[in-house]
Amino acid sequence: MGKPLVGVMSMQRIRNYGSFLQAYGLRRLLESLGCGVRFVDYRPGKCLVEPERPSRLPRPAVKLAEALAGPGPLAAKLAYANYKRRYDARTWPLLGLPVEPEYRTAGLDMLVIGSDEVFNCVQANPNVGFSPDLFGANSKARRLITYAASCGNTTPAKLREHGVAGEVAGWLRGFDALSVRDENTASVVRELAGVDPARNLDPVLAWDFFGEEVPESPVEGRYLIAYAYSGRLTKGECAALRGYADDRGLKVVNVGGVQGCCDEFLDLGPFEVLAAFRGAECVLTDTFHGTILSAIAERPFAAVVRTQGYGNVEKLTDLLGRLGLGSRVASSAADFARLLDSAPDWGPVRERVAEGRAAARSYLQKEVSACTRS
């Protein structure tokens, strides 16, 4: 038999660095196990949660308008707009994505759903919504598994509240193997499907990005990175970060979104962003993948855990705990200086990542072997 053909259904068309890097990392992991890989798109479903401010504009246009109206210098906002405009042309060829979505699963030896928030179905994002595809409901592949799937902040209680817990439970029971990346998702799978899933690292951790050739940092001088969605850093957080940077002679560069404290917005490709993290003095972030990039680049960082609005507490607290980096949480802006001035002991973190990478390869190798035998 030739190499198995594996489909990956993920967030590969979502326009941010974390979504790209996790999709790329999973593809590389599967290719390293001898698979042929192509990406499969999902059909967004109806949103279970309506947006707070409904708009007739497409979601990317709404997000761009919010960023342009938010805090930060005009030059940074224009750079952000250019980053979004160029995103598809810059990244899709690196994944081998066609211009038009590809939904076919017939002929695949295996379909892998994940990573990223593929199970986060209780949200107001029309690019995702409540999509049966993301739970494997329409798969015609010979084998169906997940890898490091996440519910984000969707919980069993939210699924019951919206009347879809039974439907989701049935779909979960239809998988041949289930792998999740956080304890919240594991609790959903256990409660609804009666299965204890494997826990695996997000592909940005599981694939050794810095084992490949990464370019030199594209940022001149000494700088710190602020990585958050546009406008997510509060006035108090921005003031504290600005004071810290000025005291130490650092430039504040923004990645992924524009904040009130910004000397430069980085309009970069995903591998240049990896290089920018490696060259930074330190990082402040409130994102899951910003935390991962800080960890694999081994830079001092502070993580802001948010419980209000579209929170990050479920996924970020779990990630920091699994890496042994729970001490990097900034309880308030007053903690920024202490955390950004001090690096954790990276030795134990490297050991945890190495163990997680071995477990990821073992899980995927077992499933690849199963699909070639079936």
Phi and psi in degrees as a GROMACS rama.xvg file:
@    title "Ramachandran Plot"
@    xaxis  label "Phi"
@    yaxis  label "Psi"
@TYPE xy
-74.2484  -174.002  GLY-2
-64.7104  140.128  LYS-3
-65.5855  144.491  PRO-4
-98.894  117.766  LEU-5
-116.078  132.031  VAL-6
-97.5012  143.931  GLY-7
-119.164  119.001  VAL-8
-106.542  112.286  MET-9
-143.457  -159.721  SER-10
-98.0263  38.3568  MET-11
-65.363  -18.9175  GLN-12
-102.564  2.76507  ARG-13
-75.308  134.851  ILE-14
-90.1097  73.5689  ARG-15
-153.295  162.026  ASN-16
-63.12  -40.9838  TYR-17
-61.6672  -42.9024  GLY-18
-62.5381  -41.8995  SER-19
-64.8264  -50.597  PHE-20
-65.4665  -36.2007  LEU-21
-69.4943  -36.5503  GLN-22
-67.4495  -43.3786  ALA-23
-63.3218  -44.3865  TYR-24
-63.163  -40.5338  GLY-25
-67.4189  -40.2261  LEU-26
-59.613  -45.4527  ARG-27
-64.9345  -37.5108  ARG-28
-60.2202  -46.8624  LEU-29
-67.1035  -39.3711  LEU-30
-63.9726  -35.788  GLU-31
-68.1427  -16.6391  SER-32
-97.0954  11.1224  LEU-33
90.0684  16.6672  GLY-34
-94.5114  148.777  CYS-35
-86.4817  136.298  GLY-36
-129.548  135.557  VAL-37
-138.74  152.662  ARG-38
-86.9985  145.334  PHE-39
-119.988  134.67  VAL-40
-91.2139  157.102  ASP-41
-110.285  157.563  TYR-42
-95.2077  118.082  ARG-43
-58.3314  145.857  PRO-44
-104.235  179.894  GLY-45
-68.5923  137.021  LYS-46
-69.2447  133.287  CYS-47
-78.8558  -21.5136  LEU-48
-121.005  127.338  VAL-49
-80.987  144.053  GLU-50
-59.0558  149.19  PRO-51
-62.7302  -38.7023  GLU-52
-124.806  88.2615  ARG-53
-57.1  143.403  PRO-54
-139.154  149.557  SER-55
-83.4767  -11.5365  ARG-56
-76.7471  152.615  LEU-57
-60.983  151.547  PRO-58
-55.076  -42.9351  ARG-59
-58.491  -37.8701  PRO-60
-67.6154  -37.8091  ALA-61
-63.9671  -45.9739  VAL-62
-64.0379  -39.6342  LYS-63
-65.0727  -42.9992  LEU-64
-62.3755  -39.6585  ALA-65
-63.7604  -40.9658  GLU-66
-66.4766  -41.4178  ALA-67
-67.8445  -29.5934  LEU-68
-86.8094  -11.0722  ALA-69
-84.5183  -169.46  GLY-70
-72.6187  164.181  PRO-71
114.253  157.377  GLY-72
-69.1739  151.465  PRO-73
-59.8057  -40.6624  LEU-74
-59.921  -38.3307  ALA-75
-68.2873  -39.0316  ALA-76
-66.2612  -38.2845  LYS-77
-67.409  -38.385  LEU-78
-64.7312  -37.7153  ALA-79
-63.1516  -44.3372  TYR-80
-61.0858  -39.6394  ALA-81
-67.1852  -38.5431  ASN-82
-59.282  -45.3014  TYR-83
-67.4481  -38.992  LYS-84
-63.6433  -36.9353  ARG-85
-91.4568  -5.30054  ARG-86
-57.5982  -51.9136  TYR-87
-61.5947  -48.6142  ASP-88
-64.6526  -28.2  ALA-89
-82.0644  -32.164  ARG-90
-110.648  -35.0544  THR-91
-59.5058  -39.6759  TRP-92
-61.5348  -29.5173  PRO-93
-67.5434  -23.7568  LEU-94
-98.828  -8.19331  LEU-95
73.5344  29.4937  GLY-96
-81.2494  132.718  LEU-97
-73.3693  161.904  PRO-98
-63.5353  -43.7085  VAL-99
-90.227  142.838  GLU-100
-57.4296  147.108  PRO-101
-119.064  111.971  GLU-102
-102.04  -10.1599  TYR-103
-65.6705  132.059  ARG-104
-118.537  -12.4398  THR-105
-62.041  137.395  ALA-106
92.0101  -9.16171  GLY-107
-79.6086  137.729  LEU-108
-72.1098  -31.8668  ASP-109
-155.246  142.693  MET-110
-112.448  125.489  LEU-111
-106.837  119.937  VAL-112
-100.771  121.751  ILE-113
136.619  176.025  GLY-114
-86.6793  -142.886  SER-115
71.5845  -169.914  ASP-116
-86.2474  55.0803  GLU-117
-67.3761  -24.393  VAL-118
-99.7674  8.13696  PHE-119
-83.7778  78.6648  ASN-120
-95.0475  -9.22946  CYS-121
-101.113  78.3079  VAL-122
-153.519  165.583  GLN-123
-98.8036  33.5557  ALA-124
-102.032  109.153  ASN-125
-68.6  -12.3561  PRO-126
-74.0294  -11.2527  ASN-127
-126.572  -68.2002  VAL-128
62.4141  -158.448  GLY-129
-95.9228  89.4559  PHE-130
-101.965  113.189  SER-131
-58.7503  -32.0709  PRO-132
-55.5355  -40.2882  ASP-133
-70.9346  -10.8586  LEU-134
-105.527  13.9055  PHE-135
77.525  12.1173  GLY-136
-62.6067  -29.8457  ALA-137
-111.579  15.3374  ASN-138
-71.3013  137.353  SER-139
-113.467  11.2095  LYS-140
-68.2833  154.908  ALA-141
-67.3172  -29.1645  ARG-142
-137.252  147.192  ARG-143
-132.955  119.928  LEU-144
-139.036  169.784  ILE-145
-115.716  160.837  THR-146
-135.143  118.708  TYR-147
49.5682  40.6191  ALA-148
-68.0147  150.319  ALA-149
-133.488  142.456  SER-150
-88.3865  -1.69694  CYS-151
58.4101  -125.642  GLY-152
-102.306  17.5168  ASN-153
-75.5102  132.089  THR-154
-125.28  165.945  THR-155
-55.8337  -38.6129  PRO-156
-62.5378  -41.8016  ALA-157
-67.0517  -38.879  LYS-158
-64.166  -40.2411  LEU-159
-68.0582  -40.071  ARG-160
-58.0359  -36.5769  GLU-161
-96.0178  7.1709  HIS-162
72.4323  25.256  GLY-163
-119.956  6.01791  VAL-164
-60.5241  -42.1072  ALA-165
-64.3564  -41.7429  GLY-166
-64.3069  -45.4928  GLU-167
-63.0327  -40.6377  VAL-168
-58.2829  -44.2091  ALA-169
-62.3934  -41.7654  GLY-170
-65.043  -42.3716  TRP-171
-61.5154  -37.5671  LEU-172
-69.1761  -14.6972  ARG-173
-82.9235  -8.04203  GLY-174
-77.7375  146.612  PHE-175
-77.8706  -27.9037  ASP-176
-156.305  144.738  ALA-177
-125.999  127.209  LEU-178
-127.393  134.259  SER-179
-126.485  167.52  VAL-180
-112  -3.2814  ARG-181
-151.647  162.108  ASP-182
-70.6275  -31.8821  GLU-183
-59.9139  -44.3513  ASN-184
-66.6212  -39.3244  THR-185
-59.6568  -38.4306  ALA-186
-67.3885  -36.4212  SER-187
-62.9199  -46.7717  VAL-188
-64.4994  -44.3171  VAL-189
-62.3323  -46.7465  ARG-190
-70.1995  -39.7498  GLU-191
-89.6857  -35.6089  LEU-192
-109.897  -8.60032  ALA-193
67.6814  27.5983  GLY-194
-124.22  137.429  VAL-195
-95.0825  106.895  ASP-196
-78.8177  163.038  PRO-197
-69.1869  148.183  ALA-198
-107.55  127.003  ARG-199
-134.548  155.372  ASN-200
-68.2486  146.25  LEU-201
-53.9686  144.113  ASP-202
-59.0185  -23.8083  PRO-203
-68.7288  -24.7942  VAL-204
-89.2362  -37.1872  LEU-205
-72.1735  -29.7388  ALA-206
-97.2797  137.03  TRP-207
-83.6764  84.0507  ASP-208
-63.9794  -35.8211  PHE-209
-83.5598  -1.05758  PHE-210
-80.4295  -14.6238  GLY-211
-93.9122  172.205  GLU-212
-75.6653  120.209  GLU-213
-114.725  134.827  VAL-214
-65.5823  166.054  PRO-215
-66.8834  157.239  GLU-216
-59.0689  132.198  SER-217
-81.6679  0.486942  PRO-218
-102.969  128.693  VAL-219
-86.6398  149.984  GLU-220
78.5298  -172.819  GLY-221
-91.9786  133.938  ARG-222
-151.738  159.477  TYR-223
-117.702  156.632  LEU-224
-107.66  133.717  ILE-225
-111.289  113.308  ALA-226
-117.378  106.206  TYR-227
-160.065  159.561  ALA-228
-62.8091  151.289  TYR-229
-51.5258  129.521  SER-230
75.849  6.31015  GLY-231
-77.3048  -27.9285  ARG-232
-76.1859  129.015  LEU-233
-72.5438  168.667  THR-234
-58.4063  -41.7039  LYS-235
-65.1731  -40.7829  GLY-236
-66.1118  -41.2588  GLU-237
-64.4255  -41.3603  CYS-238
-63.5471  -42.5223  ALA-239
-65.438  -41.2816  ALA-240
-68.7722  -39.9175  LEU-241
-62.3442  -44.0559  ARG-242
-61.245  -42.8879  GLY-243
-60.8075  -47.4144  TYR-244
-63.9357  -43.533  ALA-245
-63.8427  -40.5367  ASP-246
-62.1047  -29.9922  ASP-247
-108.561  6.60933  ARG-248
68.0892  36.2191  GLY-249
-107.376  145.929  LEU-250
-85.6557  140.411  LYS-251
-96.8724  113.177  VAL-252
-109.284  140.684  VAL-253
-102.654  138.77  ASN-254
-124.005  134.302  VAL-255
83.096  -30.4286  GLY-256
-161.824  163.053  GLY-257
-99.3969  133.409  VAL-258
-116.737  169.547  GLN-259
-64.6661  -26.4739  GLY-260
-104.329  107.898  CYS-261
-156.424  120.631  CYS-262
-94.0631  -26.943  ASP-263
-159.595  135.113  GLU-264
-96.4213  132.89  PHE-265
-90.2913  109.595  LEU-266
-94.7907  87.5882  ASP-267
-129.217  159.339  LEU-268
-76.6599  166.856  GLY-269
-63.9513  -33.9825  PRO-270
-78.2033  -29.0019  PHE-271
-66.699  -33.4271  GLU-272
-65.715  -40.1711  VAL-273
-55.6564  -44.6313  LEU-274
-65.1577  -38.2739  ALA-275
-63.8146  -39.9201  ALA-276
-62.8741  -43.4828  PHE-277
-64.6151  -29.1353  ARG-278
-91.2963  -3.77284  GLY-279
-76.4247  151.354  ALA-280
-70.5562  -38.4361  GLU-281
-167.179  172.415  CYS-282
-139.737  136.311  VAL-283
-113.523  129.26  LEU-284
-148.299  155.116  THR-285
-125.811  20.7097  ASP-286
-112.353  155.04  THR-287
-62.4544  -52.1218  PHE-288
-77.039  -25.5634  HIS-289
-62.3152  -37.0193  GLY-290
-66.9373  -43.0878  THR-291
-62.1815  -44.8936  ILE-292
-62.8638  -38.0863  LEU-293
-61.5989  -41.3018  SER-294
-69.6199  -44.7629  ALA-295
-74.8426  -25.3669  ILE-296
-83.4138  -9.77995  ALA-297
56.3578  53.6351  GLU-298
-109.238  143.615  ARG-299
-56.3443  136.15  PRO-300
-148.783  159.381  PHE-301
-124.466  133.655  ALA-302
-111.276  129.259  ALA-303
-98.8208  116.038  VAL-304
-93.8405  125.844  VAL-305
-114.409  135.289  ARG-306
-109.564  -12.9665  THR-307
-94.2101  153.886  GLN-308
61.8056  -138.134  GLY-309
-81.1382  85.1478  TYR-310
-74.7137  170.619  GLY-311
-126.096  10.2453  ASN-312
-62.9214  -39.7478  VAL-313
-61.9328  -52.1345  GLU-314
-79.5596  -37.5004  LYS-315
-74.9903  -40.1614  LEU-316
-63.4458  -41.6328  THR-317
-63.054  -45.0645  ASP-318
-60.3342  -49.0975  LEU-319
-62.4743  -38.7617  LEU-320
-64.8173  -42.2698  GLY-321
-66.2205  -29.7671  ARG-322
-90.2061  -2.83841  LEU-323
71.06  29.7418  GLY-324
-118.96  27.698  LEU-325
-59.0955  -24.7529  GLY-326
-71.4858  -7.3542  SER-327
-86.6622  2.89946  ARG-328
-74.4306  128.446  VAL-329
-91.1416  109.292  ALA-330
-69.0798  -27.1139  SER-331
-155.71  172.594  SER-332
-62.4003  -22.5585  ALA-333
-64.6714  -18.5401  ALA-334
-85.8708  -9.91197  ASP-335
-57.8612  -51.6933  PHE-336
-59.7588  -45.7146  ALA-337
-59.9881  -44.308  ARG-338
-74.0799  -41.0397  LEU-339
-73.3662  -21.4541  LEU-340
-84.6203  -11.226  ASP-341
-129.641  131.962  SER-342
-91.9549  142.845  ALA-343
-71.1242  169.209  PRO-344
-74.8327  110.111  ASP-345
-78.7605  -14.444  TRP-346
-56.7388  -55.2896  GLY-347
-62.1892  -32.3903  PRO-348
-64.5664  -44.4656  VAL-349
-58.9688  -39.9565  ARG-350
-64.3157  -43.2222  GLU-351
-64.1961  -41.1007  ARG-352
-65.8765  -41.8156  VAL-353
-61.5269  -42.4497  ALA-354
-62.9816  -41.5608  GLU-355
-66.1239  -36.5893  GLY-356
-66.8589  -39.959  ARG-357
-64.3403  -41.3036  ALA-358
-65.8775  -37.2339  ALA-359
-62.7333  -47.0064  ALA-360
-63.9212  -39.3893  ARG-361
-64.0103  -46.2076  SER-362
-60.6484  -49.8163  TYR-363
-67.9636  -38.051  LEU-364
-62.9496  -40.7634  GLN-365
-60.6927  -43.2391  LYS-366
-72.4051  -36.4223  GLU-367
-63.2085  -42.2319  VAL-368
-63.2045  -39.7949  SER-369
-64.7987  -38.0193  ALA-370
-75.5468  -23.9954  CYS-371
-80.4355  -23.8265  THR-372
-84.5237  -28.1371  ARG-373
